[in-house]
Amino acid sequence: VQLQASGGGLVQAGGSLRLSCAASASIFGNNAVAWFRQAPGKQRDLVARILSSTNAYYADFVKGRFTISRDNTKNTVYLQMNSLKPDDTAVYSCNIYDVKQDRNYWGQGTLVTVSS
């Protein structure tokens, strides 16, 4: 398996979840890793992307609530989600664009449901 996402579930509004994205070493490397999400009937949106601990991007709708981090020893990226809102309900997927191969890799999604 190239990418494996996990950690989704059901949580009440205001709660927290941590998603994990484990990747094969061959594609993790120095590539940026991103989290996307797609709610039913809506387009897929970029949530956050990380290249390094000092090079991370957040969509405006998660700034101050979500934190993306990576553990290069485990080839894993995490998405800590705090102060969750019902609007955060979506399938969250991780993505790696391998620059050397010029190829996109997607993990299977993990469902996050936030109840009001």
C-alpha positions as CSV (number, residue, x, y, z in Angstrom):
1,V,0.0,0.0,0.0
2,Q,1.5,3.3,-1.0
3,L,-0.7,5.6,1.2
4,Q,-2.9,4.6,4.2
5,A,-5.1,7.1,5.9
6,S,-6.7,6.4,9.3
7,G,-8.2,8.1,12.3
8,G,-11.6,9.3,11.1
9,G,-14.7,8.8,13.2
10,L,-17.7,10.4,14.8
11,V,-17.1,13.3,17.2
12,Q,-19.2,16.1,18.7
13,A,-18.8,19.7,17.7
14,G,-15.9,21.2,19.6
15,G,-14.1,17.9,19.8
16,S,-10.8,16.7,18.3
17,L,-9.5,14.0,16.1
18,R,-6.1,13.1,14.7
19,L,-5.8,11.7,11.3
20,S,-2.7,9.7,10.1
21,C,-1.4,9.1,6.7
22,A,1.3,6.4,6.4
23,A,3.3,6.2,3.2
24,S,5.7,3.9,1.6
25,A,9.3,5.1,2.0
26,S,9.8,5.2,-1.7
27,I,7.3,8.0,-2.2
28,F,7.4,9.8,1.1
29,G,11.0,11.0,0.9
30,N,11.2,14.8,0.6
31,N,7.8,15.2,-1.1
32,A,5.1,17.4,0.1
33,V,2.1,15.6,1.7
34,A,-1.4,17.1,1.6
35,W,-4.8,16.4,3.1
36,F,-7.9,17.0,1.0
37,R,-11.5,16.7,2.0
38,Q,-14.7,16.2,0.1
39,A,-18.2,16.6,1.6
40,P,-21.2,15.0,0.0
41,G,-22.2,16.9,-3.1
42,K,-19.3,19.3,-2.9
43,Q,-15.9,19.7,-4.6
44,R,-12.7,18.3,-3.1
45,D,-10.8,21.0,-1.2
46,L,-7.2,21.2,-0.1
47,V,-7.1,21.4,3.7
48,A,-3.4,21.5,4.5
49,R,0.0,20.6,2.9
50,I,3.4,20.1,4.5
51,L,6.8,20.0,3.0
52,S,8.7,20.5,6.3
53,S,8.1,21.7,9.8
54,T,8.7,25.3,8.6
55,N,6.9,25.0,5.3
56,A,3.2,24.2,5.7
57,Y,0.0,25.6,4.2
58,Y,-3.5,25.8,5.6
59,A,-6.7,26.6,4.0
60,D,-8.4,29.6,5.6
61,F,-11.3,27.5,6.8
62,V,-9.0,25.5,9.1
63,K,-6.4,28.0,10.2
64,G,-6.0,28.1,13.9
65,R,-7.9,24.8,14.4
66,F,-5.9,22.2,12.4
67,T,-2.2,21.4,12.6
68,I,-0.3,19.3,10.1
69,S,2.9,17.6,11.0
70,R,5.2,14.9,9.7
71,D,7.4,12.3,11.2
72,N,10.0,11.4,8.6
73,T,11.2,8.4,10.7
74,K,7.8,6.8,10.3
75,N,7.0,8.1,6.9
76,T,3.8,9.5,8.4
77,V,1.9,12.8,8.3
78,Y,-0.6,13.8,10.9
79,L,-3.5,16.2,10.8
80,Q,-4.6,17.3,14.3
81,M,-8.1,18.7,14.1
82,N,-9.4,20.7,17.1
83,S,-12.5,22.7,17.6
84,L,-14.3,20.6,15.0
85,K,-17.5,22.0,13.4
86,P,-20.3,20.2,11.6
87,D,-19.0,21.8,8.4
88,D,-15.8,19.8,8.8
89,T,-17.8,16.6,8.1
90,A,-16.2,15.0,5.0
91,V,-14.1,12.2,3.6
92,Y,-10.5,13.2,4.2
93,S,-7.8,11.9,1.9
94,C,-4.1,12.2,1.8
95,N,-2.0,12.9,-1.3
96,I,1.6,12.9,-2.3
97,Y,2.9,14.3,-5.5
98,D,6.1,12.6,-6.3
99,V,8.2,15.2,-8.0
100,K,10.8,12.7,-9.4
101,Q,8.1,10.4,-10.9
102,D,5.8,13.3,-11.8
103,R,3.0,11.2,-10.3
104,N,0.2,11.7,-7.8
105,Y,-0.6,9.2,-5.1
106,W,-3.8,9.1,-3.2
107,G,-4.7,7.1,-0.1
108,Q,-8.2,5.8,0.6
109,G,-10.3,8.3,2.4
110,T,-11.3,8.3,6.0
111,L,-14.6,9.6,7.1
112,V,-14.9,12.4,9.7
113,T,-18.4,13.1,11.0
114,V,-19.0,16.0,13.3
115,S,-22.3,16.1,15.1
116,S,-23.9,19.3,16.3
